[in-house]
Amino acid sequence: MKRYLVGGAVRDRLLGLPPGDRDWVVVGETQASMEAAGFKAVGRDFPVFLDPHTGEEHALARTERKSGRGYRGFVVDADPSVTLEEDLQRRDFTINAIAQDEHGHLIDPYGGARDIEARVLRHVGPAFAEDPLRVLRAARFMARFADLGFTVAPETMALMREMAASGELSELTAERVWQELRRALACRTPSAFIRTLHEADALDAVLPEVEALYGVPQRAEYHPEVDTGVHIELVCDMAAQLAPGDDLIGFAALTHDLGKALTPEHVLPKHLGHEQAGVAPLRRLCDRLKVPTEYRQLAEAVCREHLNVHRFDELRARTVYELLARCDGFRKPARIAQMAIVCEADKRGRAGLQDVPYPQGRALQDALAAAMTVRADEVARGLSGPDVGEAMKRARIQAIAQATGKRP
């Protein structure tokens, strides 16, 4: 059996990154010969098998031919005559089109190792344009590798712009867009995902609510970066720094200022009421991409309340209690800790302000902790019905006031 290690395992080794899953391509075999050798068939769209000893995936070498619109419009040919070079040619980027034989020798017909050294993300060939999902994959790879110095090759960026102009990105399903977005938000530099799509004229096709933020000015005394789109990039990267790998935090950071795109032009660069205005576009985005409930709820709470958290020192104890209650913090205290992180990312995600302290986040969590010390059984003694709820509210407000020094 002629088998070759391919894809991320080879790429990441050349980049000096920790090894991940190992995928293999098998040349010259058929489904029958693989099963006869003990491999278990698991592929639904093309022939993939699991090694009976290691559990690693082995795919038959294959070619793909465009047969319709969208990323599913392909005919797959896994004939035993397909060569390794033909299999590598169908891949998206040269850095993913490198194979390694069982002796450790590289087979690199498209210059992937050279591009890794030059830190360039370059498409393998013209077939790249046949799959609109690859535009999002390019952006996600930039989110993963931008901190290593990677840039998109000019010819690849030009091709991505052509693909965006064709309208074929509209063929992508909500599930695939959300999957790529989540993975990008868990990377070290999620801003590169947003910026790459923006520069490729593709962001409007998948995240129009975010694209609308570019070019919208903010008050320079609060936002030295001025452009709201740039602010969102900085906030996403700060969120990734504060909560590495947490795409839930990342999604709330990405969507917290959507209302600024709706500010009337005569009001700019002020954005009065943008936090409330942002809820409607956030809900549209979540509906369109079928965003899970947990992500929706945190993002909406942050969108609506982030200015209140910023001015925590000005709030009375009763107002803090009401904020915590609106965010369901007494039932879900973890949400308040998550909100504190996103609000800190918002405050520090501004040009030149990345090192400013943010005591409001800790103060918000301390207020919740104080309120949670109030015991329902003690408050309810001698009371009944609605009186219990009102008594709990008063007791919690008083606990917040004592812990924070605020007026009730």
LUMDRENPA-580845 format. One record per atom (N, C-alpha, C): x, y, z. Coordinates in pm, whole numbers, padded with zeros to 5 digits, always signed. Example, Ala and Ser with C-alpha at 12.3 -4.5 7.8 and 13.67 -1.06 7.14 Angstrom:
// LUMDRENPA-580845
+01319-00569+00780;+01230-00450+00780;+01320-00330+00780;+01285-00225+00708;+01367-00106+00714;+01290+00003+00787;
//
This chain:
// LUMDRENPA-580845
+00084-00120+00000;+00000+00000+00000;+00088+00124+00000;+00067+00214-00098;+00139+00341-00104;+00057+00447-00032;+00105+00489+00084;+00032+00589+00160;+00124+00705+00195;+00062+00824+00205;+00140+00945+00228;+00068+01030+00334;+00145+01082+00429;+00093+01178+00525;+00070+01311+00453;-00045+01374+00476;-00079+01495+00401;-00141+01600+00494;-00157+01719+00437;-00235+01824+00502;-00171+01886+00624;-00254+01909+00726;-00212+01985+00843;-00096+01924+00918;-00088+01792+00922;+00021+01728+00997;+00157+01764+00937;+00164+01768+00805;+00290+01803+00738;+00314+01954+00752;+00212+02032+00725;+00224+02178+00733;+00270+02224+00871;+00203+02173+00974;+00234+02221+01109;+00372+02176+01155;+00417+02061+01109;+00554+02019+01142;+00655+02116+01083;+00631+02159+00958;+00723+02253+00893;+00717+02391+00959;+00603+02422+01021;+00589+02549+01091;+00640+02542+01235;+00675+02423+01279;+00722+02406+01416;+00610+02410+01518;+00488+02379+01474;+00372+02379+01563;+00346+02240+01618;+00277+02228+01731;+00244+02097+01786;+00164+02014+01686;+00193+01885+01675;+00122+01802+01578;-00024+01781+01617;-00111+01778+01517;-00252+01749+01540;-00286+01612+01484;-00408+01600+01432;-00449+01472+01372;-00367+01444+01248;-00343+01316+01224;-00265+01275+01105;-00361+01213+01004;-00359+01270+00883;-00441+01220+00773;-00351+01164+00663;-00399+01058+00600;-00320+00990+00498;-00396+00984+00367;-00321+00988+00256;-00374+00962+00123;-00315+00830+00075;-00401+00746+00019;-00359+00615-00032;-00372+00616-00183;-00265+00574-00252;-00261+00574-00398;-00266+00431-00450;-00349+00411-00554;-00351+00281-00622;-00441+00176-00560;-00526+00214-00467;-00613+00116-00401;-00759+00143-00435;-00845+00048-00398;-00989+00061-00416;-01058+00038-00282;-01188+00064-00279;-01261+00038-00154;-01252-00109-00117;-01262-00196-00215;-01256-00340-00187;-01120-00379-00130;-01012-00327-00187;-00878-00366-00138;-00852-00307+00001;-00906-00188+00029;-00889-00129+00162;-00963-00211+00267;-01087-00250+00235;-01164-00328+00330;-01104-00466+00349;-01047-00520+00242;-00981-00651+00253;-00860-00643+00345;-00797-00524+00351;-00681-00506+00438;-00721-00473+00582;-00852-00471+00608;-00899-00448+00745;-00941-00306+00776;-00936-00217+00677;-00976-00079+00699;-01130-00068+00699;-01181+00022+00784;-01326+00041+00795;-01368+00165+00719;-01462+00149+00626;-01510+00262+00546;-01599+00352+00630;-01571+00483+00628;-01651+00579+00704;-01691+00700+00621;-01632+00718+00504;-01661+00837+00423;-01800+00833+00364;-01869+00947+00368;-02002+00956+00309;-01995+01016+00169;-01914+01122+00152;-01906+01190+00023;-01792+01139-00065;-01692+01080-00005;-01581+01023-00080;-01516+00915+00005;-01435+00826-00056;-01386+00707+00015;-01283+00741+00123;-01322+00727+00249;-01235+00746+00365;-01245+00622+00452;-01131+00583+00508;-01126+00460+00586;-01045+00485+00714;-01077+00407+00817;-01003+00414+00943;-00906+00298+00953;-00782+00329+00988;-00681+00226+01009;-00724+00139+01128;-00726+00006+01112;-00772-00080+01221;-00681-00077+01344;-00558-00029+01328;-00464-00028+01440;-00452+00110+01505;-00447+00216+01424;-00424+00351+01478;-00551+00435+01484;-00653+00399+01406;-00774+00480+01397;-00758+00603+01310;-00641+00621+01247;-00617+00739+01164;-00691+00726+01030;-00732+00843+00977;-00808+00844+00852;-00717+00824+00731;-00760+00738+00641;-00692+00714+00514;-00794+00738+00403;-00765+00830+00313;-00854+00860+00201;-00790+00814+00071;-00870+00758-00018;-00818+00725-00150;-00785+00852-00226;-00674+00850-00298;-00640+00964-00383;-00756+00991-00478;-00789+01119-00495;-00907+01150-00576;-00890+01283-00648;-00973+01301-00747;-00985+01430-00815;-01129+01476-00797;-01151+01605-00821;-01285+01661-00809;-01313+01746-00931;-01435+01736-00982;-01476+01813-01099;-01602+01891-01066;-01600+02020-01099;-01714+02107-01070;-01834+02063-01153;-01952+02049-01084;-02071+02004-01154;-02193+02093-01127;-02177+02190-01037;-02289+02278-01005;-02241+02392-00918;-02335+02476-00873;-02299+02589-00789;-02276+02544-00646;-02203+02630-00573;-02185+02603-00430;-02071+02508-00401;-02050+02486-00270;-01937+02402-00230;-01970+02254-00237;-02096+02218-00264;-02133+02077-00278;-02137+02032-00424;-02122+02127-00515;-02140+02094-00657;-02017+02032-00720;-01978+01912-00674;-01859+01846-00725;-01886+01698-00752;-01818+01646-00854;-01815+01502-00880;-01677+01453-00841;-01672+01349-00757;-01547+01296-00705;-01508+01171-00781;-01381+01161-00818;-01328+01042-00887;-01213+00986-00804;-01233+00867-00747;-01130+00803-00664;-01076+00677-00733;-01058+00684-00862;-01006+00571-00938;-00863+00538-00895;-00823+00411-00895;-00685+00374-00856;-00577+00439-00941;-00614+00490-01059;-00514+00553-01145;-00481+00696-01105;-00559+00755-01012;-00533+00892-00969;-00398+00898-00897;-00313+00992-00939;-00179+01002-00881;-00180+01091-00757;-00071+01084-00682;-00057+01169-00563;-00058+01316-00604;+00013+01349-00713;+00019+01488-00758;-00119+01540-00797;-00202+01455-00858;-00338+01495-00894;-00423+01517-00770;-00403+01434-00669;-00477+01453-00545;-00436+01584-00478;-00307+01612-00473;-00259+01736-00410;-00306+01859-00486;-00323+01845-00617;-00361+01960-00699;-00502+02010-00667;-00590+01923-00617;-00727+01964-00588;-00737+02038-00456;-00628+02044-00378;-00633+02105-00246;-00634+02257-00256;-00667+02324-00144;-00690+02467-00150;-00563+02549-00158;-00471+02533-00062;-00353+02618-00054;-00226+02534-00065;-00123+02596-00117;+00002+02522-00137;+00056+02468-00005;+00033+02539+00107;+00085+02492+00235;+00012+02367+00282;-00105+02339+00221;-00180+02218+00253;-00163+02109+00148;-00083+02137+00047;-00067+02044-00066;+00072+01980-00065;+00120+01950+00053;+00249+01885+00071;+00225+01746+00129;+00293+01647+00075;+00282+01510+00127;+00417+01464+00180;+00412+01364+00264;+00534+01306+00322;+00521+01155+00317;+00622+01089+00258;+00614+00943+00252;+00655+00882+00386;+00650+00751+00393;+00674+00683+00520;+00820+00689+00564;+00906+00739+00477;+01047+00757+00513;+01078+00901+00552;+00975+00987+00553;+00995+01126+00592;+01029+01219+00479;+01032+01170+00355;+01065+01255+00240;+00942+01335+00196;+00961+01462+00163;+00851+01548+00121;+00827+01535-00029;+00699+01535-00065;+00657+01547-00205;+00581+01679-00212;+00638+01775-00282;+00587+01913-00276;+00584+01974-00417;+00493+01926-00502;+00493+01971-00642;+00446+02114-00662;+00385+02178-00562;+00328+02311-00582;+00393+02419-00495;+00509+02387-00437;+00587+02488-00367;+00535+02526-00232;+00468+02436-00164;+00413+02468-00033;+00519+02496+00072;+00628+02420+00072;+00734+02442+00170;+00798+02580+00151;+00812+02622+00026;+00866+02755-00003;+00773+02863+00049;+00642+02843+00032;+00545+02941+00081;+00538+02943+00233;+00561+02829+00296;+00566+02827+00442;+00683+02911+00489;+00796+02895+00423;+00914+02973+00462;+00892+03122+00439;+00822+03154+00331;+00796+03295+00298;+00673+03350+00371;+00603+03261+00443;+00482+03299+00517;+00376+03359+00424;+00345+03284+00318;+00247+03328+00219;+00137+03223+00206;+00012+03268+00209;-00102+03181+00184;-00140+03197+00037;-00117+03091-00042;-00135+03099-00187;-00220+02980-00234;-00313+03005-00324;-00397+02896-00375;-00314+02807-00469;-00354+02680-00478;-00278+02583-00558;-00297+02609-00707;-00422+02628-00748;-00448+02645-00891;-00585+02705-00914;-00626+02716-01040;-00753+02781-01074;-00875+02709-01017;-00863+02581-00985;-00977+02507-00928;-01019+02564-00793;-00934+02644-00731;-00968+02710-00604;-01099+02786-00617;-01121+02848-00732;-01237+02934-00753;-01367+02854-00762;-01359+02722-00771;-01479+02641-00786;-01551+02618-00653;-01487+02647-00541;-01545+02619-00411;-01551+02747-00327;-01670+02808-00310;-01679+02935-00237;-01639+02923-00090;-01647+02804-00033;-01608+02787+00106;-01461+02821+00127;-01382+02811+00021;-01239+02836+00035;-01208+02982+00065;-01297+03072+00034;-01277+03211+00072;-01279+03223+00224;-01374+03155+00287;-01380+03157+00433;-01263+03081+00494;-01221+02973+00430;-01107+02898+00481;-00979+02982+00475;-00964+03061+00369;-00848+03149+00360;-00848+03247+00476;-00964+03304+00505;-00974+03399+00616;-00946+03330+00749;-00995+03207+00765;-00970+03136+00891;-00823+03100+00907;-00758+03059+00799;-00615+03030+00808;-00537+03155+00844;-00582+03271+00796;-00516+03394+00835;-00536+03422+00984;-00656+03392+01037;-00679+03409+01180;-00586+03321+01261;-00554+03205+01206;-00466+03113+01277;-00319+03148+01262;-00280+03198+01144;-00138+03214+01116;-00090+03358+01101;-00178+03456+01114;-00135+03595+01098;-00026+03632+01197;-00035+03578+01319;+00066+03613+01419;+00202+03553+01387;+00207+03459+01291;+00334+03403+01245;+00390+03482+01127;+00318+03586+01085;+00366+03669+00976;+00308+03637+00840;+00205+03554+00833;+00148+03516+00704;+00070+03631+00642;+00075+03638+00510;-00008+03729+00431;-00071+03648+00317;-00179+03702+00261;-00243+03638+00146;-00171+03682+00018;-00136+03587-00066;-00071+03621-00193;-00161+03712-00275;-00105+03813-00341;-00189+03907-00418;-00278+03837-00520;-00226+03734-00588;-00308+03666-00688;-00423+03588-00623;-00401+03540-00501;-00507+03470-00429;-00614+03569-00384;-00571+03684-00334;-00668+03786-00294;-00750+03832-00415;-00686+03848-00529;-00758+03889-00649;-00862+03785-00689;-00826+03658-00678;-00919+03551-00712;-01036+03547-00613;-01008+03571-00484;-01114+03574-00384;-01212+03687-00412;-01161+03801-00460;-01250+03912-00495;-01341+03875-00612;-01285+03804-00708;-01365+03758-00822;-01474+03663-00775;-01440+03574-00683;-01537+03478-00631;-01648+03550-00555;-01611+03652-00477;-01712+03728-00404;-01804+03802-00501;-01746+03857-00606;-01825+03931-00704;-01921+03840-00780;-01888+03712-00792;-01973+03619-00866;-02103+03589-00793;-02108+03619-00664;-02228+03591-00586;-02239+03451-00534;-02137+03369-00559;-02149+03228-00522;-02135+03205-00371;-02086+03305-00298;-02080+03288-00153;-02219+03277-00092;-02319+03324-00164;-02456+03312-00114;-02503+03167-00111;-02430+03078-00179;-02465+02936-00179;-02421+02865-00052;-02337+02929+00029;-02288+02865+00151;-02402+02852+00251;-02409+02736+00315;-02513+02715+00415;-02478+02788+00543;-02581+02819+00621;-02560+02886+00749;-02468+02805+00839;-02484+02673+00837;-02404+02587+00924;-02256+02596+00891;-02222+02601+00762;-02081+02607+00725;-02020+02743+00758;-02097+02850+00737;-02047+02983+00771;-02023+02992+00922;-02120+02943+00999;-02106+02948+01145;-01988+02863+01191;-01968+02748+01130;-01856+02662+01168;-01722+02733+01145;-01707+02796+01030;-01583+02866+01000;-01565+02987+01093;-01674+03059+01119;-01667+03175+01207;-01626+03134+01348;-01687+03030+01401;-01653+02983+01536;-01506+02946+01545;-01459+02873+01447;-01319+02828+01450;-01224+02948+01441;-01262+03048+01363;-01178+03167+01351;-01174+03245+01482;-01290+03255+01549;-01296+03331+01674;-01217+03264+01785;-01190+03136+01771;-01110+03064+01869;-00960+03074+01841;-00923+03140+01732;-00781+03154+01696;-00718+03272+01770;-00588+03284+01757;-00515+03389+01830;-00538+03527+01772;-00568+03534+01641;-00585+03664+01577;-00714+03666+01496;-00829+03663+01562;-00955+03660+01487;-00976+03783+01399;-00909+03893+01431;-00922+04012+01346;-00882+03983+01203;-00786+03891+01185;-00739+03860+01050;-00849+03794+00967;-00938+03720+01031;-01052+03660+00961;-01143+03770+00907;-01177+03864+00993;-01267+03972+00953;-01203+04059+00847;-01076+04097+00872;-01008+04188+00781;-00985+04124+00644;-00952+03995+00641;-00929+03928+00514;-01056+03925+00431;-01169+03893+00493;-01296+03893+00421;-01333+04033+00375;-01307+04132+00460;-01336+04271+00422;-01253+04312+00301;-01124+04280+00302;-01036+04318+00192;-01069+04240+00064;-01129+04121+00080;-01167+04041-00036;-01307+04075-00085;-01369+04179-00028;-01507+04219-00063;-01606+04106-00038;-01573+04019+00059;-01656+03902+00086;-01729+03911+00219;-01693+04007+00304;-01754+04013+00437;-01903+04045+00428;-01941+04127+00332;-02082+04166+00319;-02170+04046+00286;-02113+03944+00221;-02191+03827+00182;-02221+03736+00301;-02134+03737+00402;-02152+03644+00514;-02185+03715+00645;-02130+03834+00666;-02155+03910+00788;-02180+04057+00752;-02291+04084+00684;-02317+04223+00641;-02327+04320+00758;-02373+04274+00874;-02384+04361+00990;-02248+04409+01039;-02146+04326+01020;-02009+04363+01058;-01946+04449+00948;-01966+04413+00824;-01913+04492+00712;-01962+04636+00721;-02086+04655+00767;-02145+04790+00773;-02073+04880+00873;-01991+04823+00961;-01921+04903+01062;-01797+04971+01006;-01742+04920+00898;-01621+04981+00841;-01654+05118+00781;-01571+05213+00815;-01591+05349+00766;-01682+05433+00854;-01740+05373+00958;-01826+05449+01050;-01737+05514+01157;-01734+05647+01166;-01643+05713+01261;-01695+05711+01404;-01602+05714+01499;-01631+05727+01641;-01555+05847+01696;-01589+05890+01814;-01521+06006+01875;-01378+05969+01907;-01285+06046+01855;-01143+06014+01866;-01093+06016+02010;-01157+06095+02098;-01109+06100+02236;-01136+05969+02310;-01236+05893+02264;-01264+05762+02322;-01210+05649+02236;-01203+05673+02106;-01160+05570+02011;-01053+05630+01918;-00927+05627+01960;-00821+05683+01875;-00815+05619+01737;-00864+05494+01725;-00862+05426+01595;-00972+05481+01503;-01072+05551+01557;-01181+05620+01488;-01275+05523+01415;-01225+05445+01320;-01308+05356+01239;-01365+05244+01326;-01498+05228+01323;-01562+05126+01406;-01523+04985+01363;-01503+04964+01234;-01459+04832+01189;-01324+04795+01246;-01233+04892+01249;-01101+04868+01308;-01115+04841+01458;-01205+04913+01523;-01230+04890+01666;-01274+04746+01690;-01363+04695+01607;-01410+04557+01624;-01293+04460+01608;-01205+04485+01514;-01086+04399+01498;-01004+04397+01627;-00981+04515+01684;-00900+04525+01805;-00968+04457+01923;-01100+04471+01932;-01174+04409+02042;-01168+04257+02031;-01184+04204+01911;-01179+04059+01892;-01042+04003+01931;-00936+04074+01894;-00802+04027+01931;-00778+04038+02081;-00830+04143+02143;-00816+04155+02288;-00894+04045+02359;-01013+04012+02309;-01091+03904+02366;-01016+03772+02356;-00950+03750+02242;-00871+03628+02224;-00753+03624+02319;-00702+03740+02354;-00591+03748+02449;-00639+03722+02592;-00756+03776+02627;-00809+03761+02762;-00869+03623+02786;-00926+03563+02681;-00991+03432+02693;-00949+03346+02574;-00826+03296+02574;-00774+03222+02458;-00861+03101+02422;-00893+03091+02293;-00968+02976+02243;-01116+02978+02273;-01167+03084+02334;-01308+03090+02375;-01390+03161+02268;-01452+03085+02179;-01528+03145+02070;-01660+03207+02118;-01709+03166+02235;-01829+03229+02292;-01799+03374+02328;-01690+03395+02398;-01645+03531+02428;-01619+03607+02298;-01555+03539+02204;-01521+03603+02076;-01642+03650+01999;-01750+03570+02001;-01870+03610+01927;-01934+03733+01989;-01941+03738+02121;-01997+03856+02187;-01912+03980+02160;-01780+03962+02153;-01691+04074+02121;-01715+04123+01979;-01732+04030+01886;-01752+04064+01746;-01879+04146+01725;-01983+04116+01800;-02116+04172+01771;-02162+04281+01867;-02077+04325+01959;-02125+04414+02065;-02161+04554+02017;-02107+04599+01904;-02128+04737+01858;-02204+04745+01725;-02284+04645+01692;-02351+04647+01562;-02442+04768+01545;-02491+04823+01654;-02580+04937+01645;-02515+05062+01590;-02382+05071+01594;-02315+05192+01545;-02331+05209+01395;-02359+05101+01323;-02382+05113+01179;-02515+05180+01149;-02603+05191+01248;-02736+05247+01229;-02746+05392+01275;-02637+05448+01327;-02640+05586+01376;-02665+05682+01260;-02763+05772+01272;-02787+05870+01164;-02661+05954+01137;-02640+05986+01013;-02517+06054+00973;-02500+06189+01042;-02610+06258+01067;-02598+06392+01127;-02558+06385+01275;-02565+06266+01336;-02528+06250+01476;-02380+06215+01491;-02322+06155+01389;-02183+06109+01395;-02088+06223+01432;-01979+06195+01504;-01930+06061+01543;-01985+06010+01675;-02088+06076+01732;-02149+06023+01852;-02239+05904+01815;-02264+05819+01912;-02348+05702+01888;-02445+05682+02005;-02532+05779+02023;-02627+05773+02133;-02726+05659+02111;-02737+05572+02213;-02832+05462+02205;-02791+05347+02117;-02663+05341+02079;-02622+05234+01987;-02633+05096+02049;-02623+05091+02184;-02629+04960+02249;-02769+04898+02234;-02873+04977+02243;-03008+04926+02221;-03035+04901+02073;-02985+04992+01989;-03006+04978+01845;-02939+04853+01790;-02835+04806+01858;-02761+04691+01808;-02829+04558+01828;-02933+04553+01911;-02998+04426+01941;-03067+04368+01817;-03136+04452+01739;-03210+04403+01623;-03117+04342+01517;-03008+04411+01475;-02919+04346+01378;-02851+04223+01435;-02824+04223+01564;-02765+04103+01625;-02861+03985+01613;-02988+04009+01640;-03085+03899+01629;-03099+03851+01486;-03092+03942+01389;-03100+03900+01248;-02980+03813+01213;-02863+03855+01257;-02742+03776+01230;-02756+03636+01291;-02801+03631+01415;-02814+03502+01483;-02918+03413+01416;-03028+03472+01372;-03131+03394+01303;-03077+03339+01171;-03005+03421+01098;-02956+03380+00967;-02854+03268+00977;-02764+03276+01074;-02658+03177+01088;-02695+03063+01183;-02816+03067+01236;-02863+02963+01330;-02768+02950+01448;-02736+03065+01506;-02640+03071+01616;-02701+03004+01740;-02627+02919+01810;-02680+02853+01929;-02726+02952+02036;-02822+02910+02117;-02885+02998+02215;-02784+03059+02312;-02689+02981+02358;-02592+03031+02455;-02516+03151+02400;-02481+03145+02272;-02408+03254+02208;-02498+03376+02191;-02622+03352+02150;-02717+03461+02132;-02736+03539+02263;-02759+03464+02370;-02793+03528+02496;-02678+03611+02552;-02556+03557+02548;-02443+03635+02597;-02420+03757+02508;-02424+03738+02376;-02401+03850+02284;-02504+03960+02303;-02628+03921+02323;-02733+04022+02340;-02715+04097+02472;-02679+04025+02577;-02657+04090+02707;-02543+04191+02698;-02434+04153+02631;-02320+04243+02617;-02356+04363+02530;-02423+04337+02419;-02463+04445+02328;-02548+04549+02402;-02641+04501+02481;-02736+04590+02549;-02674+04661+02669;-02581+04595+02740;-02538+04644+02871;-02393+04693+02877;-02316+04687+02770;-02172+04713+02786;-02142+04855+02834;-02223+04953+02794;-02198+05089+02844;-02232+05100+02993;-02332+05027+03037;-02364+05027+03180;-02249+04968+03262;-02187+04863+03210;-02073+04804+03282;-01956+04902+03283;-01933+04971+03172;-01824+05069+03167;-01840+05177+03273;-01965+05221+03296;-01987+05327+03395;-02036+05270+03529;-01984+05155+03565;-02025+05087+03687;-02014+05177+03809;-01909+05256+03814;-01887+05341+03932;-02000+05443+03951;-02071+05477+03846;-02177+05577+03855;-02313+05517+03894;-02324+05384+03894;-02452+05319+03915;-02484+05305+04063;-02610+05317+04097;-02655+05287+04233;-02669+05136+04250;-02676+05092+04375;-02685+04948+04402;-02808+04888+04337;-02920+04961+04340;-03043+04910+04277;-03024+04891+04126;-02955+04985+04062;-02932+04976+03918;-02842+04858+03885;-02741+04834+03971;-02654+04717+03951;-02736+04589+03964;-02823+04585+04066;-02908+04466+04083;-02993+04442+03958;-03053+04548+03906;-03139+04534+03789;-03060+04489+03667;-02937+04537+03654;-02851+04493+03544;-02825+04343+03555;-02788+04299+03675;-02760+04156+03696;-02885+04072+03669;-03000+04122+03710;-03124+04047+03689;-03159+04039+03541;-03142+04149+03467;-03172+04149+03323;-03087+04047+03248;-02966+04027+03297;-02873+03935+03230;-02885+03793+03284;-02985+03770+03370;-03009+03638+03429;-02888+03591+03510;-02819+03688+03570;-02696+03656+03642;-02715+03577+03768;-02834+03587+03831;-02855+03512+03956;-02876+03364+03928;-02930+03331+03811;-02941+03190+03773;-02817+03140+03700;-02751+03231+03626;-02635+03193+03546;-02518+03287+03578;-02458+03270+03696;-02350+03362+03736;-02230+03361+03642;-02207+03249+03571;-02094+03244+03478;-02109+03348+03368;-02234+03382+03334;-02256+03481+03228;-02201+03617+03267;-02208+03652+03394;-02158+03782+03439;-02006+03787+03425;-01939+03677+03459;-01794+03672+03440;-01758+03684+03293;-01837+03621+03206;-01813+03631+03061;-01836+03773+03012;-01943+03837+03059;-01969+03975+03021;-01855+04066+03063;-01801+04043+03183;-01691+04125+03233;-01570+04117+03140;-01543+03997+03088;-01429+03980+02997;-01453+04055+02867;-01573+04040+02811;-01601+04107+02683;-01598+04258+02699;-01652+04307+02809;-01651+04453+02832;-01508+04504+02850;-01425+04426+02916;-01284+04465+02927;-01218+04466+02789;-01250+04367+02706;-01195+04364+02571;-01240+04486+02492;-01364+04528+02511;-01414+04648+02444;-01337+04772+02488;-01314+04784+02617;-01244+04902+02670;-01098+04906+02626;-01035+04789+02624;-00892+04783+02591;-00866+04760+02442;-00972+04732+02366;-00958+04711+02223;-00966+04841+02147;-00876+04933+02182;-00872+05066+02120;-00726+05104+02101;-00699+05175+01996;-00560+05208+01962;-00490+05279+02077;-00382+05220+02126;-00302+05280+02232;-00356+05260+02372;-00471+05193+02386;-00532+05175+02517;-00533+05029+02562;-00452+04947+02498;-00456+04804+02525;-00412+04768+02667;-00342+04858+02735;-00292+04828+02870;-00367+04900+02981;-00477+04967+02949;-00550+05039+03053;-00614+04941+03151;-00618+04974+03280;-00685+04885+03376;-00836+04889+03356;-00902+04783+03398;-01048+04777+03386;-01107+04719+03514;-01111+04798+03621;-01163+04747+03749;-01313+04721+03746;-01384+04775+03647;-01529+04757+03644;-01568+04609+03633;-01488+04532+03560;-01520+04391+03544;-01518+04317+03676;-01414+04340+03754;-01403+04277+03884;-01512+04327+03978;-01542+04456+03973;-01645+04513+04059;-01782+04454+04030;-01811+04432+03902;-01939+04372+03865;-01951+04231+03922;-01844+04155+03913;-01847+04018+03967;-01855+04019+04120;-01789+04115+04182;-01797+04125+04328;-01939+04159+04374;-02006+04244+04296;-02143+04280+04330;-02234+04158+04321;-02215+04078+04219;-02294+03955+04207;-02265+03861+04323;-02137+03844+04355;-02100+03755+04465;-02164+03800+04596;-02168+03931+04621;-02230+03982+04742;-02380+03952+04743;-02446+03974+04630;-02590+03949+04622;-02621+03801+04641;-02532+03715+04594;-02556+03570+04603;-02539+03517+04744;-02483+03598+04834;-02470+03553+04973;-02602+03560+05048;-02698+03631+04991;-02830+03642+05055;-02900+03507+05045;-02939+03452+05158;-03002+03321+05161;-03153+03332+05154;-03209+03260+05057;-03353+03268+05035;-03432+03220+05156;-03384+03115+05224;-03460+03061+05336;-03470+03161+05451;-03362+03237+05471;-03365+03336+05578;-03457+03453+05544;-03451+03496+05419;-03535+03608+05375;-03683+03568+05379;-03711+03443+05343;-03850+03399+05330;-03917+03370+05463;-03844+03368+05572;-03902+03333+05702;-04014+03431+05738;-04131+03378+05759;-04245+03459+05798;-04313+03531+05683;-04267+03507+05559;-04327+03573+05443;-04392+03470+05352;-04473+03517+05258;-04535+03426+05161;-04562+03500+05032;-04581+03422+04926;-04620+03476+04797;-04523+03578+04742;-04576+03685+04681;-04490+03786+04616;-04403+03861+04714;-04438+03857+04842;-04357+03928+04940;-04215+03872+04946;-04201+03741+04921;-04070+03677+04929;-03977+03734+04821;-04030+03745+04699;-03948+03797+04590;-03905+03940+04615;-03994+04021+04662;-03961+04161+04689;-03860+04172+04802;-03874+04087+04903;-03780+04088+05015;-03641+04044+04970;-03636+03944+04882;-03507+03899+04828;-03441+04013+04750;-03520+04082+04671;-03465+04193+04593;-03405+04299+04685;-03480+04339+04789;-03430+04442+04880;-03302+04395+04951;-03301+04269+04993;-03184+04216+05063;-03062+04213+04972;-03083+04177+04849;-02970+04171+04754;-02919+04311+04721;-03009+04406+04706;-02966+04544+04682;-02884+04594+04799;-02929+04563+04920;-02855+04605+05038;-02718+04539+05045;-02710+04411+05007;-02581+04341+05007;-02486+04403+04906;-02539+04439+04788;-02456+04505+04687;-02408+04639+04739;-02497+04715+04803;-02460+04847+04856;-02348+04835+04959;-02360+04738+05048;-02256+04721+05152;-02123+04679+05092;-02128+04592+04989;-02002+04542+04930;-01934+04646+04844;-02009+04737+04785;-01951+04831+04688;-01944+04974+04740;-02010+05000+04853;-02012+05136+04905;-02105+05227+04829;-02196+05169+04751;-02290+05249+04673;-02416+05280+04753;-02487+05383+04710;-02618+05411+04769;-02717+05305+04720;-02806+05259+04807;-02905+05161+04762;-02990+05215+04647;
//
